[in-house]
Amino acid sequence: MLQVLSSAWALLMGVGLLMLGNGLQGTLLGVRGGIEGYSTLTMSLVMSTYFVGLLLGSWVSPGMIRRVGHVRVFAALASLISAVMVIYPAVPNPVVWMLGRLIVGFCFSGVYVTAESWLNNAADNENRGKALSLYMIVMTLGLVAAQGFILIGDPAGYLPFVIASIAVSISFAPILLSISPTPAFDTAKRMTLKELMKASPLGCVGMFLIGGVFSAQFGMSAVYATEAGMKLHQVSLFAASFYVGALFMQFPLGFLSDRMDRRLLIMFVAGTASVTSVLAMLLGGSFVLLLVSAFVIGGLINPLYSLLLAHTNDFLDHDDMASASGGLIFINGLGACGGPVIIGWLMSDSVAGPNGFFLFMAVLLGILVVYAGYRATQRATIPVDETGVMPAMSPSSTSVAVELAQEYAIETELEEQENAASPN
């Protein structure tokens, strides 16, 4: 772990600052939208455009990197992000915010691809798993820290948005001044969605549903908290609880994933998160219970992404794992694009009010439980000793990080097979 830190500390520091800026701007807009008097439906449209931009960027940014290189793409896109974060408070208009969120989502997709390419170049067979784990930990810590920075300054003013802009701007320095020579950029050819659906129906359906649930957590938690009448420090704690839960629950669930039937674990995790969402609706008058609910839901949703990826790998040949990553991310992105809009409609006073936030997650997770149970009747279970490892991943990762995780899974599995075949 220390070896990874010594070789990639600048990159990890830059990623942490990027996530601080990204997490801060999302929560700030949720709070500022309430101050400006925007409806939940309006804010849901603002939040959804980020995921549309993220999805578009995942298709366009690889071509940009091939044409002009990693450094130029990273510097240009990060500069745009920094500028947009200052525009938000300067022009508090929903249309401007939607355009800004679209640009930020698009730019962050390219920035993630660039950073993850450098991470892939810095990692070798011996430390690839540790590098991935550190990367995911730093990303999550950045999101957690962002929720504390919202308390610095008045969201109705400029200061918190300026802090987000500064965090992104500062992230350039450690990365661009100390990064190793730019790596060659190449991504695997994607499997068609038809081939992917045939290989793992549960993986595809689950990724789509989890995309919607993650967009609720990442895009609409601050909107819900504002609509529910929380004070600013409560909004900060509530939004942070999702990511703190993810930080603590990823590795215990990864441990279980490698030792039991993954479909049963998917059903248990999704079912527990769905029940917790229902309880949050019924007991939402208690702020402490809402914090506990957010911790549990966030702690289960984020590892569920990794769990679905590992389940899909169990039904793929080694040669197909990398090519499947792009399709899975695309499916996840489709679910994320529509999630905030549906939540905005559910949270309107004529439907369910603020509780629509938890209702949306409860329904999607419930559907996943039912579908996982159905799939368990359609295909035989793979023995535990024949399944691959579950790499720690984040729903915001790009295909580069997922391919890196796939390589780690393949290498670990081959190593285990060699150890099993060698004489004692």
N, C-alpha and C positions, 0 to 999 in steps of 0.2 A: 504493500500500500504506500509506504514511504517512497519507494522507487517511482511509482506513478506520480505522486505529488511533486517530486523533485523535477521530473521531466515535463509535466503538464500543468504546473501551478498557475502560470500566466493565463493559459487557456481557460482553466477552471475559474479563475478569478473573474475573467471577462464574461464568462457565461453567467456567473452568479450576479454580476451587475446588470447584465441584459435581462435576466429574469426578474430582478428587483424592479427595473423600469417597466417591464411588461405587466407584472402583477399589480404594480401601483396604479398604472393608468386604467386598468380594467375596473378596479375597485373605486377609484376616484370618479370615473364616469358614472358608475351606478349611484354614487352619493350625489354628485353634481346634478344628475338628471332629476333627482327628487327635488333639489333646491330650485331648479329651473321650472319645475312643475310639469315635466314631461310624463305622459302616460306610460304604463308598463308596456303596452304594445309598441309605442315609439321606441322605448329603450331596448326592447327585445330586437327590433330591427337594427338598431345601432350595434348591439352586441353580436348579432348573427353575421354582420358583414366582415367581422374579423376572421371568422372561420371560412367564409367564402374566399377572402384574400389568402388565407393559409393554404387552402386547397388549390387555388390558381397558382400560387407560388411554387407548390410542390411539383407542378408540371413545367413551369417556365424557368425557374432558377437553375436547374442543371445545365440547360442550354446557355444561359448567361455566363455561368462559370467556365464552360468549355471555350466560349468566345473570348472573354477578357480576363479570366483568371480569378482565383480566390480572393486575393487582396483587394482588387478593385471592386468586386461585387460586395464584399463585406463592408468596406469603407463607404461605398455609395448608399447601400441599403440602410446601414446603421445611422448614417447622417440623416436620411429621410425620416427614420423613426424618431430621432431626436427632435427634428423640426416639427413634426406633426403633434408631438406631445405638448408643445408650446402653443400650437394653433388652437387646441381644444378650448382652453379658457379664454383665448382672445376672441374667438368667434363661437359663442355658445348657441349653435344652431344644429338641429338634428340631422339635416342633410349634410352639413359640413362634417359632423361627427361620424356619420355613416361612411363618407368618403375617406375620412382619416383612418377609421378602423379598418377599412378595406386595404388601404395603403400599408398600414402597420402590420396587418396579417400577412400580406404579400411579402413585405420586407423581412419579417421575422422568419418566414419559411426559408428564404434564401440565406439569412444569417445562420439559422440552425444547420442547414446543409453544409455551409462553409466550416462552421465550428466543428461539426461532427466529422467532416472529412479530415481536418487537422488531428482530431482525437484518434481517428482510425489510423492515421499515419504514424502517430506517436506510440500506439500500442503494438505489442507483439504477442506471440502465442502464450507467453507465460503470464502476462499481466492484463490481457484483454478484458477478462471478467471484472477485475478490480477497477480498471479504467471506466468501464460502463457503470459500475456501482457508484464510483465517486462522481461521475458526471450526473447521474440521476439524483444523488444526494445534494449536490451543489445546486441543481436546478430547483429542487424542492425547497431548500433553505432560502434561496433567493425569493421565491414566492412567499414564504412565511415572513421573511424580513420586510417585504414590501408592505404587508398589512400593518406593520408598526409605523412605517414612515407616513402613513396617511394621517397620523395624529399630529404631524409637524405642519402647522399652518392651517388656515381655513380653506376647506374644499371649495368655498364660494369665491376664493381669490385665485392667485397665480402660483404661490409658493410650492404646494405639493406637486403641481404639474411640472414646474421648473426642476424640482428634485428628480422626478422621473426622467426628464430630458438629460439632466447632468449625469445620472447613473449610466444611461445608454452611451453618452458621449465619452465618459471616462473609460468605458469598457473597451474602446478602440486601443488605448495605450498599451496595456499589458499584452494584448494579443498581437498587435501589429509590430510592436517593437522587439518582441522576444520569440516570435513563432519561428519554427524551423522552416526550411525551404518548402514552398508550396507543393502539396502532394499532387500526384496525377489523379485526375477525377474520372471515375467511371462508375456507372450503376448497372446493375443487372437488368437484362431484358425482362419486362413484366409478364407474368402469366395473365391470360385473359380472365375476366371475371367469371366466365362460364367454367373454365378449367378449375378456378379456385373454389367456386361453389360446389363443384363435383367432388373435389378433394376433401373439403371440410365445410359442410353446410352450417354447422354450429359456429365455426370460427367466423364465417362471413356474416351471418345474422347477428351474432354476438358483437362483432366489431361495429356494426351499424348502430345497434342499440346503445352500446357503451359510448359511441360518439355523441349521441344525443344527451346521455346522462352527464358526460364530462363537460359538454358545453353549458349545461345547467350549473354545474359546480364552478367552472372557470368564468363564465360570462354573466351569470344571473344571480349569484349568491349575494352580491352587494345590492342589487336591485331589490331582491326579496327583503333583505335586512332593512333597507330604507323604507319600503312599503309597510313593513311590519312595525315601524315606529321605533326602531333601535336608535340609540345614541351613537355618536361617531366611534367611541372606543368599543362599543358593543359590535358595531359593524366590522371593525378591525379584528376583534377576537373571533367572531363568527366565521369570517372568510378564512382566517388563518387556521382554524380548527380542521378544515378539510385537508389542508396540506400537511399539517402536523400528523394527522391520522395516517396519511399516505406514507410518511417517513417512517413511522413505527411499524406499520402492518405489512409492508412489502416483503421483508425477509422471512417473517414467520410463515406467511402464506406460501412463499417460495419453497420453504422447507417442507410444508405439507404437500405441495404440488408434486414434488419428486418422490413421494412415498404413498400416494393413494390415487384412485381413479379420478382423473381430472374432471370428468363430467359431473361426478358427484360433488366435487369441490366447487365447481362453477355454480351448481344448483344451490349449494349451501351458502356461498358467498353472496350471490345475487339475491337469494331469498332473505338472508339476514339484513341486507341493505334495504330491500323493499319493505320489510316489516318495520325497520327503523324509520323509514320515511313516513310510513303510516302513523307511527307513534309520534313523530315530530308534528304531524298535522293535528293530532288529537290533543297533544300536550304542549303546543307551541306557546302557551302563555308563560311558561317557565324558561327564562333565558339560559339557566344552567343546563336544563334538559336539551335545549336547542344546541348548545355547545357540544354536549355529549353525542347528540345525533349527528352533527356535522363531522365530528371526529370519527365516528364509526362508519358513516357513509363514505367519507373521503378515504378512510383507511381500507375500505373494501373495493371501492370503484377503481382506484388506480392500479392495485395489483391484479384486478380482474382483467385489465388490458393485457398484462404480461401472461396471465394464465390462458387467455384465449389464443394468444400467439403461440405459446408452447403446445397447446392442444392441437392447433393447426399443423404445427411441425411434425407431430406424431404421425400424421397421415401423408407426409410428403417425403420424397427421396431427398437425400442431401443436396443433389444438384438443383432441386427446385425451390429450396428454402429461401434463397436470396431473391429469386425472381418473384416469389409470392409476397414479399414484404411491401412492394409498391402497391399491389392491388388491395391488400389489407388496409393500408393507410388511406387509400382513396375511399374505400367503403366507410371507414371510420370518419373521414372528413365529410362525406355526404350526410351522415347522421348528425354530425356537429353543426352543419350549416342550418338545418331546419329546427334544431332543438330550441334555441332561444325564442324563435317566432311562436312556436306552439306554446311555450311557457308563458310568453307575454299575453297570449289569448286566454290561457287558463287562469292567469292572475288578474284578469279584468274583474271588476266588481260584479258584472252580470254572470260570471261563471263560478269561479271558486275563490276569488280574492287572492291574497298573498299565499294561501295554502296551495295554490296551483303549482308552486315551485316544487313542493314535496310530492304532490299528486303525480306530476309528470314523471319524476324519478321512480316512484313506487310502481307505476303502470309499466314503464319500460323494463324495469328489473324483474317484475312479475312475469312479463312475456318471455324474458330470457330463461327464467326458471322452468316455465312450461315447455318451451321449445327444447331446452337441454334434456328434460325428462323424456320428451318424445324421441329425440335423437338416440337416447340410450336404448330405446327399443328397436332401433333400426340398424344398429351396427354393433358388432361385438367389441367388448372392452379390450384395449391393448394392455397386456401385462405391465405392471409397474416397472419391472426390470428392463423393459424394452422401450420405455419412453425416454425422451431427451430431457435436458435440464430446462428450468424456467428462468430465463434471464430477466433481470430487473429492468423494466422499461417504463417510459412515461407516455401517455397519450399525445403529448405535444412533440414527441420525437419524430424526426423525418426518416425517410427510407434508408439514409446512410447509417444512422444509429441502429435501425432495425436489422439491416444487413450485417452490421458489426456484431450484433447480438446473435444473429443466425450463425455466423462464422464461429463464434464462441461456443454455441450449442453443439455444432458439428464437431469441433475439435475436442470438446469435453467428452462427447459420446464415443468418438473414436478412441480416445485415450482410455476410457473405461473398458471398451471392448478389448483393447490390447492388454490391459492389466488382467482382465478375466481370462484371456487366452494363454497368458504366460504361465509357465510352471511355477509352483510355490517353492 
